[in-house]
Amino acid sequence: MAEVTEEDQNTKEALIALINKIHQDYEIWYARISKRNFRIWYGLQLGSLLCGFLTSYAAF
């Protein structure tokens, strides 16, 4: 098995740090976007429910 040089170790550590940074940033982005999508979906669902009630009231 080949020996791991100091340069290879630094590259490996740098790669691990980059992967961790991307992972953390992605989790924050994903949580924010998920909350926003849920709020938009919830608002649209309430709006469609309200439109149904208003339509039935107007038809009455």
C-alpha positions in Angstrom: 0.0 0.0 0.0 1.3 3.4 -0.9 2.4 5.8 1.8 0.3 9.0 2.4 2.3 12.1 2.1 1.7 15.3 3.9 0.5 17.0 0.8 -2.0 14.2 0.2 -3.2 14.5 3.8 -3.7 18.3 3.4 -5.7 17.7 0.3 -7.8 15.1 2.0 -8.4 17.5 4.9 -9.3 20.3 2.6 -11.7 18.0 0.7 -13.4 17.0 3.9 -13.7 20.6 5.1 -15.2 21.5 1.7 -17.7 18.7 1.9 -18.7 19.6 5.4 -19.2 23.3 4.4 -21.3 22.4 1.4 -23.3 20.0 3.5 -24.1 22.6 6.2 -24.9 25.3 3.6 -27.2 22.9 1.8 -29.1 21.9 5.0 -29.7 25.5 5.8 -30.9 26.3 2.3 -33.1 23.2 2.2 -34.8 24.0 5.5 -35.4 27.5 4.4 -36.9 26.6 1.0 -39.0 23.8 2.6 -40.6 26.2 5.1 -41.3 28.7 2.3 -42.8 26.1 0.1 -45.0 24.8 2.9 -46.2 28.4 3.7 -47.1 29.0 0.0 -48.8 25.7 -0.3 -50.8 26.2 3.0 -51.9 29.7 1.8 -53.0 28.5 -1.5 -55.0 25.6 0.1 -56.7 28.0 2.5 -57.5 30.3 -0.5 -59.0 27.5 -2.5 -61.1 26.4 0.5 -62.3 29.9 1.1 -63.2 30.3 -2.6 -65.3 27.1 -2.3 -67.2 28.4 0.7 -67.8 31.8 -0.9 -69.0 30.1 -4.1 -71.5 28.0 -2.2 -72.6 31.0 -0.2 -73.1 33.0 -3.4 -75.1 30.2 -5.0 -77.3 29.9 -2.0 
